[in-house]
Amino acid sequence: MSIEPPPDAFDRAGPAAARRLGPVLRRVAIAVLALFVALGVHWSLLLRGHAEQQANAEARVHQRSAQLAHALALQVGTLVTDIDYMVRTLADTRAAGSEREFLRTQRLVEAGLPLGALVQVAVADARGLVVHSNLRDDVGDPVSIGDRAHFVFHADAGEDRLFISEPVLGRVSGRWSVQFTRRIERDGVFDGVVVLSIAPEYLSSSFRDIFPDPGDTVLLAREDGVYLARSHRFDEIVGDRAGLTHAFMRAPNAREGLSRAASVVDGTDRFYAFHRVDGYPLVVSVGLDASAELDTVRDAIAASRVENAVATGVVLLAGVLLAWMFLLRERNSAALADSRERLELALAGGELGTWDLDVPSGNTRFDERWAAMLGYRLAELEESVATWENLVHPDDWPAVDAALARHLSGRAAHYESEHRMRHRDGRWIWVLDRGRVVERAADGSAIRMTGTHADITSRKLAEAAIAESRERLEKLVAEVPGVVYQFLMRPDGSTCFPYASPGIRAVYGVDAAQAAASAEKVFEIIHPDDFERVTASIRESAERLAPWRCEYRVRDADGSVRWLLGHSNPQRLASGATLWHGYIYDVTEQHLAAAELEVGRQRLMTLLERFPGGVLMEDARDVVVIANDTLCELFGLSLVGADLIGLGHAELVVRLGPERSGWLHEPESAARGEQRRTIEIAAGAGHALEVDWVPILREGERLGRVWLVRDISERKQREVALEKLAATDTLTGLPNRRSFLSRLSEAARDARHRAGAAGVVMMLDIDHFKRVNDTWGHAVGDEVLQHFAEVVRQSLRRGDAAGRLGGEEFAVLLPGTGAEDGRVLAERLRERIETQPAVTSVGEIAITVSIGVAALGKRAEQALELADGALYRAKSSGRNRVCVADATAVAQ
């Protein structure tokens, strides 16, 4: 912006006035422009710093949310893996057909889940009717779940995998639950569904323990967006589905991601990070309250801007007022000279238009210049005062008429008016109209009046531009932050501020006049703990004439503490005094941001301390930055976590030893497709550990890596027990149906690649076993079954296999045995059963057995069907005998 006179000012002013006013205007314009440039640079740097501060704060919050989402996804994955194994074991046990074994497995599952997690263990048959629930000894009236999504999925899809339902209201339990289900199959046919119901409130309360503040949330959802748990207010969204405000819904193929959005539940603005759970269609989303995280930074930035605005405004106001006063004085001097020259030019017929009015008649004579100013030729205008009146703007005419009346009546010494007149082309121009009565009658009434008419449109436009510029300057008057100052220390030790910008009141609470008299009140508010350090730094700067820079605290009247940063350059005066020129501004927001970063670090440490296992973290330089004591305990180290912090990776390997450090490199030795790895390792003494290795990445850049170590010894032992239970018939100790059929299929596959006899399958059924149960009861029947199984087991050769298919039905596999040898062995077994009565609690009970024999072909199912058919013939032809299937049927 520049301050320039109207384009014709120098023409209307005399040559002397123009020469005097021109250089003054240029100097003032340069000074004002320099002030604007300095303030513009200052504000550019200030706003850039604020933007960077805001961006850094948001980046720190995103990083914390991403780390929390990673850790929670690992925990959820571990929990769901355990639940999946339990559901699969329940399904397999149920398929085996033993109610006692299923109930035993159910008790193991109940003991393996935390208190409050389990809602119900239930079983539905192939029609969807609930036939078992751990909540009721007797299911009572039939309850159907045939319309439930999980039942439909297993019945239609036929896939043997875990299904995780949306939260549903149980028809038996009457409670909300997330249902983990698997398909039950008997002989490859769908036979129902096992349902393990977990309370969403248990999942929500686990998240709430980590995030007690409702401003921060943890959300667990399915891949399709259905909410499964939320740390707070889950009861308000149960059954709802996440919308596109969640990043994991907008990016279904992304493994993890960040976003910022307002929650549809409580309207809270949060920074979100999501992470998908490996192996399951689940997503963990962590949301940190944006207000809690950023309000401190925002308030500090807002306060800084207000203070800078006030200071900038004061500086600009002072500069503008000084320039305006200087210009006003110079303009008045130039206007006086200019008026003389304009009068001379008017009298000489210069650029002014003239008019001559005969007052009584209203006849008016105009000159050519008067007409040309309005775009006319003189001949086109009627010589009448009405011509002039009709061209004046209607809004301006009342003022013009009043000014004219005052002069004609003698109340004003002359007539003068600035008003608008319509140009011939339709636009409005501004004119300066001046006149005086040059002849009056004896009674004082005006007879003749003359005057001049000047085009002042350029001046009016310039004045409007200056007024607009002044308004803008006044709006910027509030903007310079901190205080620009001069500080004087005299030889006698007294101090003052010879100059201080208005910002000194915001910084120190005193005005410039008080500070100019003495610096005593400024030093009074310096924090007592920093006072000696500040004064010592001033003395040292004075002695060495070295630049002074100091960061210190001040304490306001209300007890609040602020941080200031000052820097200045000293100079020695002839009097021996030292004068500093410098700048001091408030840096409280930077300290608050540092404090907020420390709070975030403490949150991360609290989460790691609550992690039920060992934690090891390295930074981008492969230096250990976090290690807890649990890690050392799990690996049997005589160290604590603090002993490992600060070690490089190579030093860490040496400190752990070769036997304990191999797990550090196993994830990196695998394929590079998946960046996260989970491995299981043996830690000795029967202990098993699970290690999660997670790289820390940002936009492809490696920032470090984390190892999370958990003791899974108890889980592995439970898995071994469950596997044994799943494969063994608990009453007889023989392999159950599922296990025996698996062994039979393996034998059939081996037979395809081996010459000679493939083997023999025998189906055995105890004759009239129902009479035993009806006569002596099921307990005695169980003793008979155990005796029978033991006789069969003792009769087998090494490599033979027996199994209980259900009830009193058994099967035997004789690998590498021909049909005739199989028949002989079957006959020998039949005789042994017949001659060895079962010794029971009610005495000896004689039993016999019917046996069907079939050669093992390429298909295990066909051999079992043929043996079953031969068994049927044995029982139909009188029982207690052996029948062999047709060899030609086996060949087919």
Buried (B, 14 or more C-beta within 10 A) or exposed (E): EEBBBBEBBBEBBBEEBBEBBBEBBEEBBEBBEEBBEEBEEBBEEBEEEBEEBBEEBBEBBBBBBBBBBBBBBBBBBBBBBBBBBBBBBBBBBBBBBBEEBBEEBBEBBEEBBEEEBBBBBBBBBBEBBBBBBBBBEEBEEEBBBBEBBBBBBBBEEEEEEBBBBBBBEBEBBEBBBBBBBBBBBBEEEBBBBBBBBBBBBBBBBBBBEBBEEEBBBBBBBBBEBBBBBBBBBBEEBBEBBBEEBBBBBEEEEEBBBBBBBEBEBEEBBBBBBBBBBBEBEBBBBBBBBBEBBBEBBBEBBEBBBBBBBBBBBBBBBBBBEEBBEBBEEBBEBBBEBBBBBBBEBBEEEBBBBBBBBBBEEEEBBBBBBBBEBBBBEBEEBEBBBEBBEEBBBEEBBEEBEEBBEBBBEEEBEEBBBBBBBBBEEEEBBBBBBBBBBEEBEEEEEBEEBBBBBBBBBBBBEBEEEBEEBEEEBEEBBBBBBBBBBBBBBBEEEEBBBEBBBBBBBBBBBBEBEBBBEBBEBBBEBBBEEBBEEBBEBBEEBBEEEEEBEBBBBBBEEEEEEBBBBBBBEBEEEEEEBBBBEBBBBBBBBBBBBEEBBEEBEEBBEEBBEEBEBBBBBBBEEBBBBBBBBBBBBBBEBEBBBEBBBEBEBEBBBEBBEEEBBEBBEEBEEEEEEEEBBBEEBEBEEEBBBBBBBBBBBEEEEEEBBBBBBBBBBEBBEBBEEBEEBBBBBBBBEBBBBBBBBBBBEBBBEBBEEEEEBBBBBBBBBBBEBEEBBEEBEEEBBBBBBBBBBBBBEEBBEEEBBBBBBBBBBBBBBBBBBBBEEBBBBBBEBBBBBBEBBBEBEEEEBEBBBBBBBBBBBEEBBBBBBBBBBBBBBBBEEEBBBBBBBEEEBBEE
